[in-house]
């Protein structure tokens, strides 16, 4: 993702200094005020998580609350604007296309999370509330 973001930024006249955090260390980096994330003094932070980085097994509401906590911590600690990426569809869900029929299937949870995230933005609610 880093080379793609850097190249796209240049194409649009932006010089991006992309900092990647260690895999599966988002919460540790966000909630540690001395982490590499804050050492880089970011203006903008992109949260690009997937299903494995969210507590979707505890429900979509819990996953959305987790995102709000991350956004709030980032904003409070360094004042950066936070961009949250919607979740990409799972390429090979456990039950194939039938997965969408089950409330707790990966397809249904991903779609529900994305709807919830876009509703937060559409309703002009700050994700950090």
C-alpha positions in Angstrom: 0.0 0.0 0.0 2.9 2.4 0.8 4.2 2.6 -2.8 0.7 3.0 -4.3 -0.1 5.9 -1.8 3.2 7.6 -2.4 2.9 7.4 -6.2 -0.8 8.5 -6.2 0.1 11.4 -4.0 2.8 12.6 -6.4 0.4 12.3 -9.3 -2.0 14.7 -7.5 0.7 17.1 -6.4 1.1 15.8 -2.8 4.3 14.8 -1.2 3.3 11.9 1.1 5.5 10.5 3.8 3.8 7.2 4.4 4.5 5.5 7.7 3.4 1.9 8.1 2.8 0.4 11.5 3.8 -3.1 12.4 1.2 -5.7 11.4 -1.5 -6.3 14.0 -0.2 -3.5 16.2 -2.8 -0.7 15.5 -4.2 -0.5 19.1 -0.7 -0.7 20.7 0.5 2.1 18.4 -2.6 4.3 18.7 -2.9 4.1 22.5 0.8 4.6 23.2 1.6 8.3 23.0 5.3 7.5 22.5 4.8 5.2 19.5 6.2 5.6 16.0 2.8 6.8 14.8 3.1 9.9 16.9 6.8 10.3 16.5 6.2 10.9 12.8 3.9 13.9 13.7 1.2 13.0 11.1 -1.3 15.5 9.6 -3.5 12.7 8.4 -3.8 9.1 9.5 -5.4 6.4 7.3 -6.9 3.5 9.2 -6.8 0.7 6.7 -8.0 -2.3 8.6 -9.5 -5.6 7.6 -11.9 -8.0 9.3 -9.1 -9.5 11.4 -8.2 -6.0 12.8 -11.7 -5.4 14.2 -13.7 -7.1 17.0 -16.5 -8.1 14.5 -16.9 -11.4 16.4 -18.3 -9.2 19.2 -20.7 -7.5 16.8 -20.8 -4.6 14.4 -21.7 -2.1 17.2 -18.5 -3.1 19.1 -16.4 -2.8 16.0 -17.7 0.7 15.2 -17.1 1.7 18.8 -13.5 0.4 18.5 -13.0 2.6 15.4 -14.4 5.6 17.3 -12.0 4.9 20.1 -9.0 4.7 17.7 -10.1 8.0 15.9 -10.6 9.8 19.2 -7.2 8.7 20.6 -5.4 9.8 17.4 -7.2 13.2 17.3 -6.6 13.8 21.0 -3.0 12.8 20.9 -1.7 14.5 17.8 -4.6 16.4 16.2 -4.4 14.5 12.9 -7.3 14.1 10.6 -8.3 10.4 10.6 -9.5 8.6 7.4 -11.2 5.3 7.9 -11.3 2.9 5.0 -14.4 0.7 4.6 -13.8 -3.0 4.7 -13.1 -4.9 1.5 -15.3 -8.0 0.9 -13.9 -11.3 2.1 -12.5 -13.1 -0.9 -13.5 -16.6 0.2 -16.0 -16.7 3.0 -16.6 -19.9 4.9 -20.0 -20.6 3.3 -19.3 -19.1 -0.1 -22.1 -16.8 -1.4 -24.5 -18.4 1.2 -22.4 -16.5 3.8 -24.5 -13.4 3.0 -27.6 -15.2 4.3 -26.2 -15.6 7.8 -26.3 -12.6 10.2 -22.9 -13.5 11.6 -21.4 -14.6 8.3 -18.3 -12.6 7.1 -20.1 -11.1 4.1 -23.1 -9.9 6.2 -20.8 -8.5 8.9 -18.6 -6.7 6.5 -21.6 -5.2 4.7 -23.2 -4.2 8.0 -20.0 -2.6 9.3 -19.6 -0.6 6.1 -23.2 0.6 6.3 -22.7 1.6 9.9 -19.5 3.4 9.1 -21.0 5.3 6.2 -24.1 6.1 8.3 -21.8 7.7 10.9 -20.4 10.0 8.2 -23.7 10.6 6.5 -25.3 11.7 9.7 -22.4 14.1 10.3 -21.5 12.5 13.6 -17.9 12.8 14.5 -16.4 9.3 14.7 -14.7 10.2 17.9 -17.9 10.8 19.9 
